[in-house]
């Protein structure tokens, strides 16, 4: 442990930050990841360490850290702290933004709270860790400062961003600084998660006033990358990507985008089989009929990125295809879909027998036993927490792709509710739809969060049910919740990206339901398999037909896998006897109304002229041919 400021003296820091570090009783700069991990268990090393703070004279437990054989299990006493509060972001500076400013939410500027934060940090034993925001190769040197008893938070941060030392970085000016002051949640912010962003052109500061890492160590760093990209003209996409190698050794790289719950992590997962080896594609919610298919062989998957996908200029190759790399060195994997042993054998093996101990969140860890990814912490409702997580370094994922990859197909996923004649809904997307780039942009502009999102709380879910048949927009690129800038600038940047890389196919694919069929993520997995076998989704125009709802672009006339034609009712949900055209059209009206309501705010003088044409086409109920005339499809 280091209790001097030798390393920190090499940094260019504001005077109040340096004063806080100089005044703190101790400052520990761990030399190894093992040392930092040991700090996470407190001075006694476990078996259970309580992360406590003094709040106006009362001891408040913010988290517990349990020592397990394969890592530490971090749990929060409050259900509320087990998932990201979608309203946690506030902006303290005066740079352009469409997000809530600190002074508007709290009625005063941030200077007082900042001074209080520095004064509080100056009284704490601190841990300081360096990291590179955006990954070890293309990331920007940064630091995090937090109380030593929150070392688990620092461990999760460096596992996500990659371990790097001050010796390796040398003297530098941090591009971002993350400060953690947990008790301020109670003393300043009425118990709420609050993450304050304070930006200049050269420094992005994040003040995390809670110990759940989602809004700060994870998405806060995403905010930094979006801020840098907005200034430099590139995007960090909210996406996963996977290299799919068919049984015939043909390779296709698929990049999957969507709002939280839209299937990004699942795109990199193996498809699930029944005990007899068949694949349950869907179950009719009205009749209970199961639709199963057989695939003798499936493609090999090699994950490229999981959630934050770097589309950095340094990795582009001029091929007309966008080249992507992972913006993180580790993944914050949600494991709510793991219910028992055997659901995802390779991943389970990686987290049960890791190369080094991991950090688990909302997993019911037993001291000195193995933390199991399907044993989720129970919420106060008696139901399992819907947002259990594990941070796993990329190096522990089997078959990972470490080099940048050019993207052949960009898919977009949406959680869809069931749609029946008795209960029409917007759940009318067919199994697979090909769309022109202009429509691909519209879907990403809005990024519908969709049905029963597992990453947000019940209060937000209740509000969502009141809007547009259950939909709310997650915003531009689905990374909008983490952006600190303006929506129109983000929309323009996304449009330029989509039009620049013109050798890309764009596909929509639903999860959870297709009309009256409950499909879970099977539809997404089979679409992935089919696209790869089609040579990256290569199609002829005569193999496509316009969808009944123009926002869905084109539907394939047929899909065949291993000689088995997929039922046309899955490709055209209006042909399902439990749906019909009337319910389909009602769902289309819900969806179209939602798009129009969400798109209107983009029609400003700052919007790219092509973007204005695309949005006006939607407002005028344009056909898919109208969209294609604006941006031709690459087939």
Protein Blocks (a to p, Z undefined) as FASTA:
>chain_A
ZZbfklmmmpccdfklmmmmmmpmbacddfbfklmmmmmnojnopabdcddddeehiacd
fbdcdddfkbccdddfblklmpccfklpccfbfcdcfbdcfklmnopafklmmmmmmmmm
mmpccddddddehijklmccddddddfklmmmmmmmmmmnopadfklnopaddfbdcddd
fklmmmmngopacddddddfkbccdddfbfbfklmmmmmmmmmmmmmmmmnopacddddd
dddddfkopacddddeddehilpmmmmpccdddfkopacfbdcfklopacddddfbdcdd
ddfbfklccfbfklpghlopacdddfbfbdcddfklpmbghklmmlmmmmmmcfbdcdde
hiacdehiacdfklccddfkopacfkbccdddfklpghiafbdcddfbdcdddddddddf
klgcfklbcfbdcddfklmmmmmmnopnbjoiakbcfklmmmmmmgghiiacebehhlmm
mpcbdfklmmmmmmmmmmmmmcbccddddehiacjacekjmmmmmmmmmmmmnonoiacf
klpccdfblklopadfbdceehiacdfklmmmmlpmklojmlmmmmmmmmmmmmmmmmmm
mmcfklcfklmmmmmmmmnopafklmmmmmccdZZ
